[in-house]
Amino acid sequence: MACTNSSGEVTEMARKILTIMSHPVSLDDVAGQTGLALYRIRAAARELVEAGLAERREEAYVITENGQAALAKTASQG
């Protein structure tokens, strides 16, 4: 499950997840808000953290400055 495409831009699914992570949120809440299975959200969150687009804060996840820039970039292209 890639959160970025071959050009390094965030995918639609990653965009939705990062938008929800605009404030600290649990992965259970992300799954509930997206309607995606929790195992898919866990995998995506792991990729987003590894890419520096999100970070874990205790039991919650939140978007980073790099993640915000990636969202802004996709918004300006769409």
Secondary structure, 3 states (H helix, E strand, C coil): CCCECCCCCECHHHHHHHHHCCCCECHHHHHHHHCCCHHHHHHHHHHHHHCCCEEEECCEEEECHHHHHHHHHHHHHC
